[in-house]
């Protein structure tokens, strides 16, 4: 499982890195970014899905 953020849709609400700080961080302007290559380690599937479902711009997807 991997996650990806569509930078064109992200508005910088920060829910992804609040809900799944091991998977997402913020760039210099406060927009969400995936940590590493986007691979979701075992045990982090639930936070990944929570981040996806809570993104108001629907900018995060699971691959």
N, C-alpha and C positions, 0 to 999 in steps of 0.2 A: 504494500500500500504506500502511495506517495500523495503528497499534497502540493498544490500549486496556487499561487496568487496571480490573478490577472491585474497587472499594474495599471492598466487603463481604466479599470472599474473601481479600484481601491480608492476610498475617500479619506482614509486615515482615522477611522473611528477607534481602532485599537482593540476591538473585542477579541481578535484572534490571539494577540500576544498576551492579553489578560487571561483568557481561558486556557490557552495552551502555550505557556511560555517556553517549554522545551522544544516546541516545533516552530514557533514564530517569534520574530523580533521586529524592531522598527528601524527604518532607515533614518538618515540625518534630518529628514523633513517630517518624520512621524508616521509615514506610511508603513503598512505591514510588509514584511518580507519573510520568506521561508528560510529557516536555519539549515545550513548544509545543502544537501541535494534534494531535500523534501521527503526522504524516506521516513516513514513513521515506525519507530521501534516498537517491539512487543510491549503491550501495556499502555501505549499512548493512543490507541485507536479511538477510545471514547472521547478524550479531549480534542482529537482531530475532527471527529464528527460534530462535536459541540461547537467548535470554531466555525465549521462550514455552515451549520444551521443558524448561527447567530450573526453572520455577516450581513448587515443590512443591504449591501450592494451586490451580494451574491458573487463576490470576487474570488472566493476560494473554491477549489474543486478537489475532489479525491480522484486519483488516477488508478 
